[in-house]
Amino acid sequence: MRIASQGKVTISQVFLSTLCVAMISIINMFCFIGSMNQSTAWIDR
């Protein structure tokens, strides 16, 4: 029982950590794209 519960906990922890990393990477990507668009628009002016 303990092993099964630990397995479930580790799976949930891995899932949550992966989800957090994915969200952070997506946010960084959007920020990078936004900064690129702002810089290009500023250069076009």
mmJSON file of the N, C-alpha and C atoms, coordinates in Angstrom:
{"data_MODEL":{"atom_site":{
"group_PDB":["ATOM","ATOM","ATOM","ATOM","ATOM","ATOM","ATOM","ATOM","ATOM","ATOM","ATOM","ATOM","ATOM","ATOM","ATOM","ATOM","ATOM","ATOM","ATOM","ATOM","ATOM","ATOM","ATOM","ATOM","ATOM","ATOM","ATOM","ATOM","ATOM","ATOM","ATOM","ATOM","ATOM","ATOM","ATOM","ATOM","ATOM","ATOM","ATOM","ATOM","ATOM","ATOM","ATOM","ATOM","ATOM","ATOM","ATOM","ATOM","ATOM","ATOM","ATOM","ATOM","ATOM","ATOM","ATOM","ATOM","ATOM","ATOM","ATOM","ATOM","ATOM","ATOM","ATOM","ATOM","ATOM","ATOM","ATOM","ATOM","ATOM","ATOM","ATOM","ATOM","ATOM","ATOM","ATOM","ATOM","ATOM","ATOM","ATOM","ATOM","ATOM","ATOM","ATOM","ATOM","ATOM","ATOM","ATOM","ATOM","ATOM","ATOM","ATOM","ATOM","ATOM","ATOM","ATOM","ATOM","ATOM","ATOM","ATOM","ATOM","ATOM","ATOM","ATOM","ATOM","ATOM","ATOM","ATOM","ATOM","ATOM","ATOM","ATOM","ATOM","ATOM","ATOM","ATOM","ATOM","ATOM","ATOM","ATOM","ATOM","ATOM","ATOM","ATOM","ATOM","ATOM","ATOM","ATOM","ATOM","ATOM","ATOM","ATOM","ATOM","ATOM","ATOM","ATOM"],
"id":[1,2,3,4,5,6,7,8,9,10,11,12,13,14,15,16,17,18,19,20,21,22,23,24,25,26,27,28,29,30,31,32,33,34,35,36,37,38,39,40,41,42,43,44,45,46,47,48,49,50,51,52,53,54,55,56,57,58,59,60,61,62,63,64,65,66,67,68,69,70,71,72,73,74,75,76,77,78,79,80,81,82,83,84,85,86,87,88,89,90,91,92,93,94,95,96,97,98,99,100,101,102,103,104,105,106,107,108,109,110,111,112,113,114,115,116,117,118,119,120,121,122,123,124,125,126,127,128,129,130,131,132,133,134,135],
"type_symbol":["N","C","C","N","C","C","N","C","C","N","C","C","N","C","C","N","C","C","N","C","C","N","C","C","N","C","C","N","C","C","N","C","C","N","C","C","N","C","C","N","C","C","N","C","C","N","C","C","N","C","C","N","C","C","N","C","C","N","C","C","N","C","C","N","C","C","N","C","C","N","C","C","N","C","C","N","C","C","N","C","C","N","C","C","N","C","C","N","C","C","N","C","C","N","C","C","N","C","C","N","C","C","N","C","C","N","C","C","N","C","C","N","C","C","N","C","C","N","C","C","N","C","C","N","C","C","N","C","C","N","C","C","N","C","C"],
"label_atom_id":["N","CA","C","N","CA","C","N","CA","C","N","CA","C","N","CA","C","N","CA","C","N","CA","C","N","CA","C","N","CA","C","N","CA","C","N","CA","C","N","CA","C","N","CA","C","N","CA","C","N","CA","C","N","CA","C","N","CA","C","N","CA","C","N","CA","C","N","CA","C","N","CA","C","N","CA","C","N","CA","C","N","CA","C","N","CA","C","N","CA","C","N","CA","C","N","CA","C","N","CA","C","N","CA","C","N","CA","C","N","CA","C","N","CA","C","N","CA","C","N","CA","C","N","CA","C","N","CA","C","N","CA","C","N","CA","C","N","CA","C","N","CA","C","N","CA","C","N","CA","C","N","CA","C","N","CA","C"],
"label_alt_id":[null,null,null,null,null,null,null,null,null,null,null,null,null,null,null,null,null,null,null,null,null,null,null,null,null,null,null,null,null,null,null,null,null,null,null,null,null,null,null,null,null,null,null,null,null,null,null,null,null,null,null,null,null,null,null,null,null,null,null,null,null,null,null,null,null,null,null,null,null,null,null,null,null,null,null,null,null,null,null,null,null,null,null,null,null,null,null,null,null,null,null,null,null,null,null,null,null,null,null,null,null,null,null,null,null,null,null,null,null,null,null,null,null,null,null,null,null,null,null,null,null,null,null,null,null,null,null,null,null,null,null,null,null,null,null],
"label_comp_id":["MET","MET","MET","ARG","ARG","ARG","ILE","ILE","ILE","ALA","ALA","ALA","SER","SER","SER","GLN","GLN","GLN","GLY","GLY","GLY","LYS","LYS","LYS","VAL","VAL","VAL","THR","THR","THR","ILE","ILE","ILE","SER","SER","SER","GLN","GLN","GLN","VAL","VAL","VAL","PHE","PHE","PHE","LEU","LEU","LEU","SER","SER","SER","THR","THR","THR","LEU","LEU","LEU","CYS","CYS","CYS","VAL","VAL","VAL","ALA","ALA","ALA","MET","MET","MET","ILE","ILE","ILE","SER","SER","SER","ILE","ILE","ILE","ILE","ILE","ILE","ASN","ASN","ASN","MET","MET","MET","PHE","PHE","PHE","CYS","CYS","CYS","PHE","PHE","PHE","ILE","ILE","ILE","GLY","GLY","GLY","SER","SER","SER","MET","MET","MET","ASN","ASN","ASN","GLN","GLN","GLN","SER","SER","SER","THR","THR","THR","ALA","ALA","ALA","TRP","TRP","TRP","ILE","ILE","ILE","ASP","ASP","ASP","ARG","ARG","ARG"],
"label_asym_id":["A","A","A","A","A","A","A","A","A","A","A","A","A","A","A","A","A","A","A","A","A","A","A","A","A","A","A","A","A","A","A","A","A","A","A","A","A","A","A","A","A","A","A","A","A","A","A","A","A","A","A","A","A","A","A","A","A","A","A","A","A","A","A","A","A","A","A","A","A","A","A","A","A","A","A","A","A","A","A","A","A","A","A","A","A","A","A","A","A","A","A","A","A","A","A","A","A","A","A","A","A","A","A","A","A","A","A","A","A","A","A","A","A","A","A","A","A","A","A","A","A","A","A","A","A","A","A","A","A","A","A","A","A","A","A"],
"label_entity_id":["1","1","1","1","1","1","1","1","1","1","1","1","1","1","1","1","1","1","1","1","1","1","1","1","1","1","1","1","1","1","1","1","1","1","1","1","1","1","1","1","1","1","1","1","1","1","1","1","1","1","1","1","1","1","1","1","1","1","1","1","1","1","1","1","1","1","1","1","1","1","1","1","1","1","1","1","1","1","1","1","1","1","1","1","1","1","1","1","1","1","1","1","1","1","1","1","1","1","1","1","1","1","1","1","1","1","1","1","1","1","1","1","1","1","1","1","1","1","1","1","1","1","1","1","1","1","1","1","1","1","1","1","1","1","1"],
"label_seq_id":[1,1,1,2,2,2,3,3,3,4,4,4,5,5,5,6,6,6,7,7,7,8,8,8,9,9,9,10,10,10,11,11,11,12,12,12,13,13,13,14,14,14,15,15,15,16,16,16,17,17,17,18,18,18,19,19,19,20,20,20,21,21,21,22,22,22,23,23,23,24,24,24,25,25,25,26,26,26,27,27,27,28,28,28,29,29,29,30,30,30,31,31,31,32,32,32,33,33,33,34,34,34,35,35,35,36,36,36,37,37,37,38,38,38,39,39,39,40,40,40,41,41,41,42,42,42,43,43,43,44,44,44,45,45,45],
"pdbx_PDB_ins_code":[null,null,null,null,null,null,null,null,null,null,null,null,null,null,null,null,null,null,null,null,null,null,null,null,null,null,null,null,null,null,null,null,null,null,null,null,null,null,null,null,null,null,null,null,null,null,null,null,null,null,null,null,null,null,null,null,null,null,null,null,null,null,null,null,null,null,null,null,null,null,null,null,null,null,null,null,null,null,null,null,null,null,null,null,null,null,null,null,null,null,null,null,null,null,null,null,null,null,null,null,null,null,null,null,null,null,null,null,null,null,null,null,null,null,null,null,null,null,null,null,null,null,null,null,null,null,null,null,null,null,null,null,null,null,null],
"Cartn_x":[0.855,0.0,0.893,1.918,2.779,3.438,3.926,4.608,3.629,2.395,1.407,1.126,0.931,0.624,1.813,3.03,4.211,4.285,3.954,3.976,2.999,1.791,0.8,1.293,1.886,2.375,3.459,4.4,5.485,4.924,3.95,3.356,2.698,1.952,1.278,2.32,3.38,4.425,5.095,5.395,6.031,5.092,3.796,2.821,2.756,2.687,2.602,3.878,5.028,6.292,6.381,5.964,5.979,5.034,3.854,2.881,3.455,4.103,4.7,5.779,6.633,7.705,7.107,6.046,5.41,4.822,4.15,3.551,4.639,5.743,6.835,7.431,7.647,8.233,7.293,5.973,4.998,4.998,5.024,5.03,6.299,7.444,8.699,8.632,8.039,7.929,7.077,5.932,5.061,5.788,6.496,7.237,8.302,8.998,10.045,9.434,8.306,7.637,7.169,6.603,6.129,7.278,8.408,9.557,10.069,10.087,10.531,9.608,8.296,7.34,7.517,7.691,7.867,9.148,10.222,11.497,11.379,10.764,10.625,9.727,8.634,7.732,8.48,9.288,10.035,11.052,11.67,12.657,11.937,10.765,10.034,9.692,9.43,9.116,10.309],
"Cartn_y":[-1.202,0.0,1.256,1.239,2.431,2.671,1.604,1.755,2.325,1.807,2.283,3.765,4.137,5.548,6.425,5.96,6.747,6.88,5.809,5.865,6.906,6.911,7.902,9.312,9.488,10.828,11.271,10.374,10.755,11.079,10.298,10.556,11.935,12.242,13.547,14.659,14.446,15.467,15.692,14.605,14.735,15.474,15.132,15.793,17.281,17.621,19.039,19.771,19.159,19.822,20.023,19.005,19.139,20.246,20.305,21.345,22.727,22.866,24.168,24.549,23.603,23.894,24.294,23.584,23.914,25.322,25.66,26.999,28.065,27.831,28.816,28.983,27.868,27.954,28.693,28.429,29.112,30.607,30.96,32.388,33.049,32.378,32.942,33.111,32.136,32.224,33.426,33.604,34.741,36.052,36.126,37.357,37.617,36.565,36.73,37.221,36.618,37.04,38.488,38.836,40.207,41.195,40.867,41.775,41.894,40.786,40.83,41.73,41.57,42.389,43.859,44.164,45.556,46.124,45.358,45.857,46.09,45.159,45.322,46.512,46.668,47.804,49.101,49.109,50.323,50.638,49.605,49.82,50.334,49.789,50.217,51.702,52.211,53.633,54.471],
"Cartn_z":[0.0,0.0,0.0,0.858,0.909,-0.448,-1.066,-2.358,-3.39,-3.379,-4.356,-4.126,-2.85,-2.554,-2.949,-2.649,-3.024,-4.545,-5.259,-6.719,-7.228,-6.657,-7.082,-6.786,-5.595,-5.219,-6.194,-6.504,-7.41,-8.789,-9.254,-10.569,-10.568,-9.51,-9.452,-9.36,-8.586,-8.468,-9.817,-10.528,-11.848,-12.793,-12.747,-13.62,-13.302,-12.005,-11.618,-12.018,-11.779,-12.134,-13.645,-14.42,-15.879,-16.318,-15.688,-16.039,-15.732,-14.578,-14.214,-15.218,-15.587,-16.548,-17.892,-18.317,-19.598,-19.549,-18.445,-18.324,-18.35,-17.634,-17.59,-18.988,-19.694,-21.036,-21.983,-21.878,-22.738,-22.428,-21.139,-20.762,-21.289,-21.147,-21.648,-23.162,-23.865,-25.317,-25.705,-25.034,-25.35,-25.061,-23.935,-23.599,-24.66,-25.102,-26.121,-27.427,-27.846,-29.085,-28.944,-27.795,-27.578,-27.659,-27.04,-27.083,-28.519,-29.261,-30.658,-31.468,-31.305,-32.054,-31.699,-30.413,-29.996,-30.597,-30.58,-31.108,-32.616,-33.341,-34.795,-35.106,-34.361,-34.59,-34.297,-33.23,-32.884,-33.986,-34.56,-35.633,-36.887,-37.183,-38.382,-38.298,-37.099,-36.967,-37.412],
"occupancy":[1.0,1.0,1.0,1.0,1.0,1.0,1.0,1.0,1.0,1.0,1.0,1.0,1.0,1.0,1.0,1.0,1.0,1.0,1.0,1.0,1.0,1.0,1.0,1.0,1.0,1.0,1.0,1.0,1.0,1.0,1.0,1.0,1.0,1.0,1.0,1.0,1.0,1.0,1.0,1.0,1.0,1.0,1.0,1.0,1.0,1.0,1.0,1.0,1.0,1.0,1.0,1.0,1.0,1.0,1.0,1.0,1.0,1.0,1.0,1.0,1.0,1.0,1.0,1.0,1.0,1.0,1.0,1.0,1.0,1.0,1.0,1.0,1.0,1.0,1.0,1.0,1.0,1.0,1.0,1.0,1.0,1.0,1.0,1.0,1.0,1.0,1.0,1.0,1.0,1.0,1.0,1.0,1.0,1.0,1.0,1.0,1.0,1.0,1.0,1.0,1.0,1.0,1.0,1.0,1.0,1.0,1.0,1.0,1.0,1.0,1.0,1.0,1.0,1.0,1.0,1.0,1.0,1.0,1.0,1.0,1.0,1.0,1.0,1.0,1.0,1.0,1.0,1.0,1.0,1.0,1.0,1.0,1.0,1.0,1.0],
"B_iso_or_equiv":[0.0,0.0,0.0,0.0,0.0,0.0,0.0,0.0,0.0,0.0,0.0,0.0,0.0,0.0,0.0,0.0,0.0,0.0,0.0,0.0,0.0,0.0,0.0,0.0,0.0,0.0,0.0,0.0,0.0,0.0,0.0,0.0,0.0,0.0,0.0,0.0,0.0,0.0,0.0,0.0,0.0,0.0,0.0,0.0,0.0,0.0,0.0,0.0,0.0,0.0,0.0,0.0,0.0,0.0,0.0,0.0,0.0,0.0,0.0,0.0,0.0,0.0,0.0,0.0,0.0,0.0,0.0,0.0,0.0,0.0,0.0,0.0,0.0,0.0,0.0,0.0,0.0,0.0,0.0,0.0,0.0,0.0,0.0,0.0,0.0,0.0,0.0,0.0,0.0,0.0,0.0,0.0,0.0,0.0,0.0,0.0,0.0,0.0,0.0,0.0,0.0,0.0,0.0,0.0,0.0,0.0,0.0,0.0,0.0,0.0,0.0,0.0,0.0,0.0,0.0,0.0,0.0,0.0,0.0,0.0,0.0,0.0,0.0,0.0,0.0,0.0,0.0,0.0,0.0,0.0,0.0,0.0,0.0,0.0,0.0],
"pdbx_formal_charge":[null,null,null,null,null,null,null,null,null,null,null,null,null,null,null,null,null,null,null,null,null,null,null,null,null,null,null,null,null,null,null,null,null,null,null,null,null,null,null,null,null,null,null,null,null,null,null,null,null,null,null,null,null,null,null,null,null,null,null,null,null,null,null,null,null,null,null,null,null,null,null,null,null,null,null,null,null,null,null,null,null,null,null,null,null,null,null,null,null,null,null,null,null,null,null,null,null,null,null,null,null,null,null,null,null,null,null,null,null,null,null,null,null,null,null,null,null,null,null,null,null,null,null,null,null,null,null,null,null,null,null,null,null,null,null],
"auth_seq_id":[1,1,1,2,2,2,3,3,3,4,4,4,5,5,5,6,6,6,7,7,7,8,8,8,9,9,9,10,10,10,11,11,11,12,12,12,13,13,13,14,14,14,15,15,15,16,16,16,17,17,17,18,18,18,19,19,19,20,20,20,21,21,21,22,22,22,23,23,23,24,24,24,25,25,25,26,26,26,27,27,27,28,28,28,29,29,29,30,30,30,31,31,31,32,32,32,33,33,33,34,34,34,35,35,35,36,36,36,37,37,37,38,38,38,39,39,39,40,40,40,41,41,41,42,42,42,43,43,43,44,44,44,45,45,45],
"auth_comp_id":["MET","MET","MET","ARG","ARG","ARG","ILE","ILE","ILE","ALA","ALA","ALA","SER","SER","SER","GLN","GLN","GLN","GLY","GLY","GLY","LYS","LYS","LYS","VAL","VAL","VAL","THR","THR","THR","ILE","ILE","ILE","SER","SER","SER","GLN","GLN","GLN","VAL","VAL","VAL","PHE","PHE","PHE","LEU","LEU","LEU","SER","SER","SER","THR","THR","THR","LEU","LEU","LEU","CYS","CYS","CYS","VAL","VAL","VAL","ALA","ALA","ALA","MET","MET","MET","ILE","ILE","ILE","SER","SER","SER","ILE","ILE","ILE","ILE","ILE","ILE","ASN","ASN","ASN","MET","MET","MET","PHE","PHE","PHE","CYS","CYS","CYS","PHE","PHE","PHE","ILE","ILE","ILE","GLY","GLY","GLY","SER","SER","SER","MET","MET","MET","ASN","ASN","ASN","GLN","GLN","GLN","SER","SER","SER","THR","THR","THR","ALA","ALA","ALA","TRP","TRP","TRP","ILE","ILE","ILE","ASP","ASP","ASP","ARG","ARG","ARG"],
"auth_asym_id":["A","A","A","A","A","A","A","A","A","A","A","A","A","A","A","A","A","A","A","A","A","A","A","A","A","A","A","A","A","A","A","A","A","A","A","A","A","A","A","A","A","A","A","A","A","A","A","A","A","A","A","A","A","A","A","A","A","A","A","A","A","A","A","A","A","A","A","A","A","A","A","A","A","A","A","A","A","A","A","A","A","A","A","A","A","A","A","A","A","A","A","A","A","A","A","A","A","A","A","A","A","A","A","A","A","A","A","A","A","A","A","A","A","A","A","A","A","A","A","A","A","A","A","A","A","A","A","A","A","A","A","A","A","A","A"],
"auth_atom_id":["N","CA","C","N","CA","C","N","CA","C","N","CA","C","N","CA","C","N","CA","C","N","CA","C","N","CA","C","N","CA","C","N","CA","C","N","CA","C","N","CA","C","N","CA","C","N","CA","C","N","CA","C","N","CA","C","N","CA","C","N","CA","C","N","CA","C","N","CA","C","N","CA","C","N","CA","C","N","CA","C","N","CA","C","N","CA","C","N","CA","C","N","CA","C","N","CA","C","N","CA","C","N","CA","C","N","CA","C","N","CA","C","N","CA","C","N","CA","C","N","CA","C","N","CA","C","N","CA","C","N","CA","C","N","CA","C","N","CA","C","N","CA","C","N","CA","C","N","CA","C","N","CA","C","N","CA","C"],
"pdbx_PDB_model_num":[1,1,1,1,1,1,1,1,1,1,1,1,1,1,1,1,1,1,1,1,1,1,1,1,1,1,1,1,1,1,1,1,1,1,1,1,1,1,1,1,1,1,1,1,1,1,1,1,1,1,1,1,1,1,1,1,1,1,1,1,1,1,1,1,1,1,1,1,1,1,1,1,1,1,1,1,1,1,1,1,1,1,1,1,1,1,1,1,1,1,1,1,1,1,1,1,1,1,1,1,1,1,1,1,1,1,1,1,1,1,1,1,1,1,1,1,1,1,1,1,1,1,1,1,1,1,1,1,1,1,1,1,1,1,1]
}}}
